[in-house]
Structure formats: C-alpha cells, structure tokens
C-alpha cells in the first residue's frame, strides 16, 4: 500500500519540476503571447487544469502527456510554485 508523503517536497525539487514548463510557458511562468501564463495564476485553477490534462478531459497537444508524468501531489506542488510567482503585470515598475 502506498502511503502519501507526510512532508512537503523540497522547494528546490519543486522548482526543478516547474522548470520543465519554461520551454512553453516561459521562465517563472511568464509566457509569451499565445501561451497561457502560469505566474500568479490561482493555485486551485492550475491544479484543476493539470488534473484535466492528466485525465484527458482537457484537449491538448502535449500537456496531457506531460501531466501524466507527475503524481497528483507533484502537480499540486508545481501549481503552488507558479501561483506564488509574480505575474508580468506585478513585475512592471
């Protein structure tokens, strides 16, 4: 029987998982036009979308394949990391 981890994943590990998203969603989740930005998005929204990709509910080109490579806990940690990042609008002086 698999028991869920009782501690949160290491923040550096979560950052490494999130780095895999940079090719499409930009560094720290600040995407270029045409790709959904992740920085500053609501964590719950990101978790829901990732779960929908993972279960093939939400159509995708590659996200369904990527999401299936992570556990639900890892996806929740990644969503939390992106939610904590400043959006492009928040970074502007």
Backbone as CSV, one residue per row, in Angstrom:
resi,resn,N_x,N_y,N_z,CA_x,CA_y,CA_z,C_x,C_y,C_z
1,UNK,0.839,-1.187,0.000,0.000,0.000,0.000,0.877,1.240,0.000
2,UNK,0.577,2.175,-0.894,1.328,3.426,-0.950,0.757,4.410,0.048
3,UNK,1.637,4.931,0.876,1.207,5.961,1.811,1.672,7.303,1.289
4,UNK,0.799,8.304,1.303,1.200,9.603,0.807,2.283,10.207,1.690
5,UNK,3.154,11.016,1.106,4.202,11.641,1.912,3.583,12.580,2.949
6,UNK,4.208,12.648,4.099,3.681,13.490,5.173,4.330,14.867,5.185
7,UNK,5.365,15.048,4.411,6.028,16.342,4.359,5.913,16.927,2.955
8,UNK,6.047,18.226,2.901,6.029,18.891,1.601,7.326,18.596,0.867
9,UNK,7.266,18.564,-0.474,8.508,18.338,-1.217,9.465,19.512,-1.042
10,UNK,10.722,19.232,-1.203,11.758,20.248,-1.107,11.484,21.352,-2.128
11,UNK,11.521,22.625,-1.725,11.246,23.725,-2.656,12.148,23.724,-3.888
12,UNK,13.383,23.304,-3.729,14.282,23.244,-4.889,13.841,22.153,-5.863
13,UNK,13.323,21.057,-5.338,12.810,19.994,-6.192,11.591,20.483,-6.966
14,UNK,10.704,21.198,-6.282,9.510,21.729,-6.941,9.919,22.705,-8.040
15,UNK,10.892,23.533,-7.754,11.380,24.479,-8.766,11.942,23.735,-9.980
16,UNK,12.621,22.632,-9.738,13.142,21.816,-10.845,12.011,21.225,-11.681
17,UNK,10.961,20.747,-11.012,9.809,20.232,-11.755,9.198,21.345,-12.586
18,UNK,9.042,22.523,-12.002,8.427,23.660,-12.688,9.279,24.139,-13.864
19,UNK,10.578,23.954,-13.782,11.466,24.389,-14.863,11.157,23.680,-16.172
20,UNK,10.580,22.493,-16.087,10.215,21.761,-17.301,9.142,22.498,-18.098
21,UNK,8.448,23.417,-17.470,7.366,24.166,-18.129,7.878,25.384,-18.887
22,UNK,9.136,25.759,-18.657,9.676,27.008,-19.195,9.723,27.059,-20.718
23,UNK,9.916,25.933,-21.372,10.000,25.961,-22.833,8.762,26.574,-23.468
24,UNK,7.609,26.274,-22.931,6.358,26.808,-23.496,5.806,27.977,-22.692
25,UNK,5.867,27.878,-21.369,5.204,28.862,-20.512,6.140,29.944,-19.997
26,UNK,7.388,29.933,-20.429,8.327,30.987,-20.067,8.968,30.782,-18.706
27,UNK,10.077,31.463,-18.529,10.799,31.412,-17.266,9.894,31.924,-16.160
28,UNK,9.805,31.199,-15.094,8.968,31.531,-13.945,7.492,31.680,-14.306
29,UNK,7.087,31.108,-15.438,5.677,31.113,-15.801,5.191,32.356,-16.515
30,UNK,6.116,33.222,-16.923,5.746,34.434,-17.660,5.872,34.116,-19.138
31,UNK,4.748,33.769,-19.746,4.725,33.278,-21.119,4.666,34.407,-22.137
32,UNK,5.108,34.080,-23.341,4.957,34.997,-24.463,3.521,34.915,-24.968
33,UNK,3.156,35.856,-25.786,1.799,35.905,-26.341,1.438,34.569,-27.004
34,UNK,0.226,34.137,-26.784,-0.262,32.915,-27.409,-0.176,31.687,-26.521
35,UNK,0.573,31.766,-25.439,0.703,30.648,-24.490,0.179,31.140,-23.143
36,UNK,-0.553,30.297,-22.460,-1.127,30.697,-21.173,-0.033,30.956,-20.139
37,UNK,-0.027,32.151,-19.529,0.943,32.405,-18.460,0.528,31.649,-17.194
38,UNK,1.507,31.214,-16.447,1.241,30.471,-15.220,1.545,31.297,-13.972
39,UNK,2.453,32.251,-14.090,2.864,33.053,-12.941,1.688,33.835,-12.377
40,UNK,1.485,33.693,-11.078,0.435,34.435,-10.401,-0.967,33.889,-10.598
41,UNK,-1.096,32.775,-11.324,-2.426,32.173,-11.518,-2.899,31.571,-10.191
42,UNK,-4.181,31.405,-10.054,-4.727,30.792,-8.838,-4.319,29.320,-8.779
43,UNK,-3.808,28.907,-7.639,-3.334,27.534,-7.458,-4.436,26.526,-7.773
44,UNK,-5.623,26.756,-7.246,-6.720,25.807,-7.461,-7.068,25.672,-8.938
45,UNK,-7.008,26.781,-9.671,-7.276,26.731,-11.113,-6.219,25.893,-11.830
46,UNK,-4.962,26.099,-11.456,-3.885,25.341,-12.088,-3.996,23.849,-11.764
47,UNK,-4.305,23.529,-10.512,-4.460,22.122,-10.126,-5.585,21.487,-10.940
48,UNK,-6.701,22.185,-11.061,-7.843,21.656,-11.821,-7.464,21.433,-13.280
49,UNK,-6.802,22.407,-13.892,-6.409,22.280,-15.302,-5.421,21.139,-15.498
50,UNK,-4.451,21.028,-14.606,-3.478,19.941,-14.722,-4.150,18.580,-14.575
51,UNK,-5.097,18.481,-13.648,-5.832,17.225,-13.479,-6.647,16.903,-14.727
52,UNK,-7.221,17.938,-15.345,-7.990,17.730,-16.568,-7.093,17.273,-17.724
53,UNK,-5.890,17.816,-17.798,-4.941,17.346,-18.812,-4.568,15.888,-18.541
54,UNK,-4.279,15.600,-17.279,-3.814,14.262,-16.901,-4.852,13.187,-17.195
55,UNK,-6.116,13.550,-17.073,-7.196,12.577,-17.282,-7.831,12.701,-18.663
56,UNK,-7.197,13.447,-19.550,-7.658,13.627,-20.934,-9.018,14.314,-21.054
57,UNK,-9.431,15.037,-20.025,-10.682,15.798,-20.099,-10.467,17.074,-20.919
58,UNK,-9.318,17.716,-20.709,-8.994,18.959,-21.414,-8.141,18.605,-22.628
59,UNK,-8.555,19.056,-23.818,-7.765,18.753,-25.016,-6.397,19.440,-24.969
60,UNK,-5.413,18.789,-25.546,-4.057,19.340,-25.527,-3.226,18.731,-26.635
61,UNK,-2.142,19.398,-26.941,-1.184,18.822,-27.878,-0.159,17.987,-27.117
62,UNK,0.423,18.553,-26.060,1.421,17.810,-25.284,1.156,17.803,-23.784
63,UNK,0.309,18.699,-23.294,0.118,18.805,-21.848,-0.413,17.527,-21.213
64,UNK,-1.241,16.801,-21.905,-1.754,15.559,-21.320,-0.618,14.565,-21.103
65,UNK,0.337,14.547,-22.002,1.484,13.642,-21.845,2.382,14.098,-20.702
66,UNK,2.603,15.396,-20.618,3.465,15.935,-19.559,2.835,15.711,-18.191
67,UNK,1.549,16.034,-18.062,0.869,15.908,-16.767,0.864,14.476,-16.261
68,UNK,0.779,13.522,-17.158,0.760,12.110,-16.745,2.102,11.658,-16.171
69,UNK,3.148,12.438,-16.375,4.461,12.098,-15.848,4.670,12.501,-14.397
70,UNK,3.679,13.142,-13.798,3.781,13.610,-12.413,2.661,13.003,-11.577
71,UNK,2.924,12.846,-10.296,1.867,12.428,-9.372,0.953,13.632,-9.129
72,UNK,-0.212,13.373,-8.563,-1.125,14.471,-8.226,-0.483,15.425,-7.221
73,UNK,0.277,14.870,-6.290,0.953,15.692,-5.289,2.013,16.575,-5.937
74,UNK,2.753,16.030,-6.899,3.756,16.827,-7.597,3.094,17.939,-8.402
75,UNK,1.986,17.621,-9.078,1.275,18.646,-9.840,0.753,19.749,-8.921
76,UNK,0.260,19.389,-7.756,-0.215,20.389,-6.795,0.939,21.276,-6.325
77,UNK,2.108,20.678,-6.113,3.281,21.451,-5.698,3.728,22.396,-6.808
78,UNK,3.716,21.930,-8.044,4.081,22.770,-9.180,3.089,23.926,-9.313
79,UNK,1.799,23.625,-9.176,0.771,24.670,-9.254,0.993,25.717,-8.164
80,UNK,1.327,25.268,-6.970,1.604,26.197,-5.881,2.806,27.072,-6.159
81,UNK,3.826,26.484,-6.781,5.027,27.250,-7.102,4.694,28.357,-8.103
82,UNK,3.963,28.020,-9.161,3.605,29.033,-10.149,2.668,30.085,-9.566
83,UNK,1.747,29.679,-8.710,0.830,30.631,-8.092,1.590,31.659,-7.242
84,UNK,2.707,31.245,-6.674,3.494,32.134,-5.817,4.392,33.090,-6.603
85,UNK,4.541,32.872,-7.900,5.392,33.732,-8.719,4.641,35.013,-9.080
86,UNK,5.385,36.091,-9.257,4.771,37.342,-9.678,4.441,37.290,-11.151
87,UNK,3.266,37.768,-11.498,2.887,37.849,-12.905,3.687,38.965,-13.568
88,UNK,3.627,39.009,-14.892,4.330,40.051,-15.632,3.850,41.423,-15.187
89,UNK,2.546,41.586,-15.003,1.977,42.875,-14.591,2.499,43.276,-13.210
90,UNK,2.675,42.315,-12.334,3.178,42.602,-10.989,4.658,42.979,-10.992
91,UNK,5.396,42.551,-12.002,6.830,42.827,-12.069,7.136,44.174,-12.693
92,UNK,6.172,44.746,-13.390,6.404,46.037,-14.040,6.570,47.118,-12.980
93,UNK,7.540,48.015,-13.184,7.750,49.098,-12.189,6.618,50.095,-12.162
